[in-house]
């Protein structure tokens, strides 16, 4: 038998929270890289970051649907 996963009072497991924090930090880093490193306009860099986040949400949603089906 496996050990039960630690769950906070919100019901989200620790692994999910850590993954979410890593993704958020990655998107913020991508914003600053696009803005300062690639010399894009602030709104373009923000759009790239938000668009990347939405793409990740779409991929997770489709993967979750496919995993629940099977």
Secondary structure as UniProt FT lines:
FT   TURN            9..10
FT   HELIX           14..32
FT   HELIX           33..37
FT   HELIX           42..69
//
